[in-house]
Amino acid sequence: MPSRHASSVSYSLEELGVPQALRQMEQDGAYNTESSYSPNSMLYPDNQMPFSQKHIAYLKAHPKLDPVHYLANLRLMIRRR
């Protein structure tokens, strides 16, 4: 199986509509999509990493994950009850 580079992972995430799906979750009040702490003050001066960027970074760091299944599980985990 050929290795997937970060650029190909980014392309496939875009192709699958992952960034759009994450933005839709952020806009939907049914999901808990609060920003989370990031120690990187250079990128996030207020130390808050946006929900979408956090999950895109995770998927890029773990290229063997299936993004469609990841989004399905994420929706289940962050749904407000």
C-alpha positions in Angstrom: 0.0 0.0 0.0 1.5 3.4 -1.0 2.2 5.9 1.8 -0.1 8.9 1.9 1.7 12.3 2.1 0.3 15.2 4.0 -0.6 17.0 0.7 -2.6 14.0 -0.5 -4.3 13.7 2.8 -5.3 17.3 2.6 -6.6 16.8 -0.9 -8.6 13.8 0.0 -10.1 15.6 3.0 -11.2 18.4 0.7 -12.4 16.0 -1.8 -14.5 14.1 0.8 -16.0 17.4 2.1 -14.6 17.0 5.6 -13.9 20.8 6.2 -17.4 21.7 5.0 -18.9 19.0 7.3 -17.0 20.3 10.3 -18.1 23.9 9.6 -21.7 22.7 9.3 -21.3 21.0 12.7 -19.9 24.3 14.1 -23.0 26.2 12.9 -25.5 23.6 14.1 -26.5 24.2 17.8 -27.1 20.4 18.2 -23.3 19.8 18.6 -20.8 20.9 21.2 -18.1 22.5 19.0 -16.4 24.7 21.5 -12.8 25.7 20.8 -10.2 23.8 22.9 -6.9 24.8 24.5 -3.8 24.9 22.4 -0.3 25.6 23.8 0.8 27.1 20.5 0.6 30.9 21.2 2.2 31.7 17.9 -0.7 30.2 15.9 -3.4 30.9 18.4 -2.7 34.0 20.4 -5.7 33.4 22.7 -4.6 29.7 23.1 -8.0 28.6 21.6 -7.8 26.2 18.7 -11.0 26.2 16.6 -13.0 23.0 16.4 -12.6 22.5 12.7 -8.8 23.0 12.7 -8.4 20.6 15.6 -10.1 17.8 13.8 -8.5 18.4 10.5 -5.1 18.4 12.2 -6.0 15.1 13.9 -7.0 13.5 10.6 -3.8 14.8 8.9 -1.8 13.3 11.7 -3.5 10.0 11.4 -3.8 9.3 7.6 -4.9 5.7 8.0 -8.2 6.8 9.7 -11.3 6.7 7.5 -12.5 10.4 7.5 -16.1 9.4 6.8 -16.2 7.0 9.8 -14.3 9.6 12.0 -17.0 12.2 11.2 -19.8 9.8 12.0 -18.3 8.9 15.4 -17.5 12.5 16.1 -21.2 13.5 15.5 -22.3 10.8 18.0 -19.8 11.9 20.6 -20.4 15.6 20.5 -24.2 15.6 20.1 -25.9 17.6 22.8 -28.5 15.6 24.7 
